[in-house]
C-alpha cells in the first residue's frame, strides 16, 4: 500500500498539470479593434429615485446617450441621438 501522503501528492500533481496544460492565452490580434473602440462606455452615472423608480443610470456610447429607467414593468432603455442632452428624470411612453 502507498503511504497516504504519497497518494495526496500524486493527486495534487495531476490536478496542477491538468490545469497548466489547459490554459489558453488570449491573442489580442483575434479581437476586432473596431468593435472594442465602438463599444466603449464612458461618463457612467447612477441615480436613485423614490422606491428605486425612475432614472437608474445614464452613460455615453458610440456618440449616443443611453438612459436606463426602472419602471413597474421592468427596465427600459432609451437611446438619445445627441450625447450632450441630459436624460429626463422620469420615463414617459
Backbone as CSV, one residue per row, in Angstrom:
resi,resn,N_x,N_y,N_z,CA_x,CA_y,CA_z,C_x,C_y,C_z
1,UNK,0.828,-1.179,0.000,0.000,0.000,0.000,0.875,1.245,0.000
2,UNK,0.393,2.253,-0.712,1.131,3.512,-0.772,0.823,4.342,0.471
3,UNK,1.806,5.052,0.926,1.546,5.951,2.052,0.535,7.024,1.640
4,UNK,-0.206,7.486,2.591,-1.269,8.454,2.350,-0.737,9.763,1.758
5,UNK,0.385,10.238,2.236,0.954,11.492,1.739,1.410,11.346,0.296
6,UNK,1.870,10.171,-0.087,2.302,9.920,-1.456,1.109,9.989,-2.408
7,UNK,-0.024,9.407,-2.012,-1.237,9.453,-2.836,-1.739,10.894,-2.975
8,UNK,-1.697,11.654,-1.885,-2.130,13.047,-1.925,-1.242,13.856,-2.869
9,UNK,0.055,13.611,-2.823,0.991,14.307,-3.704,0.726,14.013,-5.163
10,UNK,0.426,12.770,-5.482,0.140,12.390,-6.867,-1.141,13.077,-7.350
11,UNK,-2.141,13.137,-6.500,-3.404,13.773,-6.876,-3.191,15.274,-7.128
12,UNK,-2.471,15.937,-6.228,-2.206,17.369,-6.394,-1.392,17.610,-7.650
13,UNK,-0.375,16.824,-7.892,0.451,16.972,-9.079,-0.362,16.768,-10.349
14,UNK,-1.262,15.811,-10.350,-2.117,15.565,-11.506,-3.031,16.750,-11.778
15,UNK,-3.638,17.297,-10.729,-4.528,18.448,-10.901,-3.780,19.678,-11.393
16,UNK,-2.599,19.933,-10.852,-1.802,21.081,-11.273,-1.386,20.929,-12.733
17,UNK,-0.926,19.763,-13.120,-0.511,19.515,-14.500,-1.675,19.682,-15.456
18,UNK,-2.843,19.171,-15.083,-4.035,19.298,-15.925,-4.389,20.766,-16.139
19,UNK,-4.369,21.583,-15.076,-4.714,22.997,-15.191,-3.694,23.774,-16.012
20,UNK,-2.430,23.449,-15.887,-1.393,24.135,-16.660,-1.544,23.834,-18.146
21,UNK,-1.859,22.602,-18.494,-1.986,22.217,-19.895,-3.244,22.788,-20.547
22,UNK,-4.246,23.132,-19.764,-5.495,23.640,-20.320,-5.579,25.161,-20.356
23,UNK,-4.533,25.867,-20.007,-4.523,27.326,-20.071,-4.303,27.737,-21.516
24,UNK,-5.199,28.609,-22.012,-5.076,29.097,-23.381,-4.869,30.604,-23.319
25,UNK,-3.736,31.085,-23.792,-3.501,32.539,-23.743,-4.436,33.273,-24.694
26,UNK,-4.819,34.475,-24.329,-5.682,35.303,-25.165,-4.808,36.001,-26.197
27,UNK,-5.185,35.873,-27.427,-4.457,36.511,-28.508,-5.149,37.822,-28.842
28,UNK,-4.517,38.932,-28.575,-5.137,40.237,-28.794,-5.388,40.517,-30.271
29,UNK,-4.706,39.815,-31.155,-4.924,40.021,-32.584,-6.289,39.482,-33.019
30,UNK,-6.839,38.538,-32.256,-8.143,37.985,-32.604,-9.276,38.962,-32.291
31,UNK,-9.033,39.921,-31.417,-10.061,40.883,-31.057,-10.169,41.945,-32.138
32,UNK,-11.368,42.231,-32.545,-11.597,43.241,-33.561,-11.492,44.611,-32.908
33,UNK,-10.507,45.390,-33.302,-10.267,46.690,-32.680,-11.435,47.640,-32.901
34,UNK,-12.103,47.547,-34.047,-13.246,48.425,-34.303,-14.380,48.132,-33.332
35,UNK,-14.606,46.871,-33.004,-15.652,46.519,-32.044,-15.307,47.069,-30.673
36,UNK,-14.051,46.948,-30.274,-13.656,47.446,-28.968,-13.797,48.951,-28.892
37,UNK,-13.410,49.659,-29.933,-13.494,51.113,-29.945,-14.941,51.580,-29.960
38,UNK,-15.799,50.902,-30.737,-17.162,51.382,-30.901,-18.040,51.077,-29.688
39,UNK,-17.643,50.164,-28.831,-18.475,49.788,-27.699,-17.960,50.324,-26.370
40,UNK,-17.169,51.374,-26.404,-16.657,51.936,-25.159,-17.763,52.706,-24.450
41,UNK,-17.937,52.383,-23.188,-18.903,53.080,-22.350,-18.142,54.099,-21.520
42,UNK,-18.627,55.339,-21.514,-17.969,56.364,-20.717,-19.013,57.291,-20.116
43,UNK,-18.590,58.069,-19.160,-19.446,59.021,-18.443,-20.655,58.318,-17.815
44,UNK,-20.390,57.231,-17.105,-21.444,56.460,-16.447,-21.874,57.162,-15.173
45,UNK,-23.184,57.371,-15.039,-23.748,57.996,-13.844,-24.894,57.128,-13.348
46,UNK,-24.999,56.974,-12.035,-26.110,56.221,-11.452,-26.968,57.166,-10.629
47,UNK,-28.254,56.850,-10.577,-29.223,57.687,-9.876,-30.100,56.795,-8.996
48,UNK,-30.707,57.397,-8.009,-31.678,56.662,-7.197,-32.902,57.539,-7.004
49,UNK,-34.055,56.945,-7.214,-35.301,57.681,-7.079,-36.154,57.072,-5.983
50,UNK,-37.362,57.597,-5.824,-38.247,57.045,-4.798,-38.597,55.585,-5.110
51,UNK,-38.371,54.731,-4.163,-38.625,53.284,-4.277,-37.880,52.668,-5.467
52,UNK,-36.786,53.278,-5.864,-35.968,52.727,-6.945,-36.547,52.937,-8.327
53,UNK,-37.568,53.777,-8.451,-38.217,54.004,-9.749,-37.617,55.232,-10.420
54,UNK,-37.764,55.309,-11.727,-37.265,56.452,-12.493,-35.899,56.171,-13.081
55,UNK,-35.157,57.221,-13.326,-33.841,57.108,-13.950,-32.881,56.347,-13.040
56,UNK,-32.320,55.257,-13.541,-31.406,54.429,-12.761,-29.951,54.732,-13.106
57,UNK,-29.657,54.836,-14.399,-28.294,55.171,-14.805,-28.300,55.743,-16.208
58,UNK,-27.235,56.466,-16.513,-27.046,57.010,-17.852,-25.572,56.876,-18.207
59,UNK,-25.313,56.692,-19.489,-23.937,56.599,-19.963,-23.892,56.952,-21.433
60,UNK,-22.688,57.190,-21.917,-22.482,57.531,-23.318,-21.759,56.373,-24.005
61,UNK,-22.197,56.084,-25.235,-21.573,55.021,-26.016,-21.844,55.307,-27.492
62,UNK,-20.837,55.223,-28.298,-20.965,55.446,-29.746,-21.595,56.796,-30.070
63,UNK,-21.209,57.839,-29.364,-21.726,59.191,-29.572,-23.232,59.274,-29.366
64,UNK,-23.781,58.386,-28.547,-25.188,58.409,-28.167,-25.280,58.409,-26.652
65,UNK,-26.365,58.923,-26.130,-26.613,58.913,-24.688,-27.648,57.831,-24.420
66,UNK,-27.332,56.905,-23.519,-28.237,55.825,-23.162,-28.759,56.097,-21.759
67,UNK,-30.083,56.064,-21.604,-30.735,56.292,-20.316,-31.459,55.009,-19.938
68,UNK,-31.236,54.522,-18.735,-31.882,53.298,-18.256,-32.817,53.678,-17.119
69,UNK,-34.077,53.286,-17.276,-35.107,53.621,-16.292,-35.651,52.355,-15.639
70,UNK,-35.931,52.431,-14.351,-36.633,51.371,-13.639,-38.111,51.731,-13.618
71,UNK,-38.958,50.818,-14.119,-40.398,51.027,-14.111,-41.056,49.838,-13.429
72,UNK,-42.359,49.912,-13.263,-43.054,48.778,-12.642,-43.096,47.581,-13.584
73,UNK,-42.811,47.807,-14.863,-42.798,46.730,-15.848,-41.392,46.236,-16.160
74,UNK,-40.394,46.675,-15.400,-39.006,46.277,-15.626,-38.169,47.453,-16.075
75,UNK,-36.983,47.157,-16.555,-36.087,48.221,-17.004,-36.385,48.593,-18.449
76,UNK,-36.319,49.875,-18.720,-36.492,50.397,-20.076,-35.241,51.175,-20.447
77,UNK,-34.797,50.982,-21.676,-33.607,51.673,-22.164,-34.025,52.647,-23.254
78,UNK,-33.602,53.899,-23.116,-33.898,54.934,-24.093,-32.576,55.431,-24.659
79,UNK,-32.482,55.492,-25.981,-31.268,55.943,-26.654,-31.525,57.325,-27.239
80,UNK,-30.713,58.288,-26.826,-30.808,59.655,-27.347,-29.708,59.864,-28.374
81,UNK,-30.046,60.482,-29.495,-29.082,60.646,-30.585,-27.952,61.608,-30.222
82,UNK,-28.240,62.592,-29.395,-27.239,63.590,-29.019,-26.712,63.267,-27.627
83,UNK,-25.416,63.090,-27.504,-24.843,62.706,-26.211,-24.783,63.858,-25.215
84,UNK,-25.046,65.085,-25.658,-24.985,66.238,-24.768,-26.308,66.538,-24.066
85,UNK,-27.373,65.835,-24.443,-28.679,66.027,-23.812,-28.713,65.261,-22.497
86,UNK,-29.259,65.889,-21.450,-29.431,65.192,-20.177,-30.651,64.291,-20.235
87,UNK,-30.566,63.155,-19.554,-31.695,62.232,-19.503,-32.803,62.823,-18.628
88,UNK,-34.057,62.745,-19.069,-35.158,63.176,-18.202,-35.229,62.284,-16.964
89,UNK,-35.654,62.832,-15.847,-35.691,62.065,-14.590,-36.716,60.938,-14.630
90,UNK,-37.826,61.130,-15.353,-38.871,60.098,-15.445,-39.053,59.698,-16.889
91,UNK,-39.340,58.413,-17.084,-39.540,57.893,-18.434,-41.018,57.946,-18.762
92,UNK,-41.314,58.477,-19.928,-42.706,58.525,-20.386,-42.791,57.815,-21.721
93,UNK,-43.866,57.113,-21.921,-44.047,56.325,-23.148,-44.071,57.178,-24.378
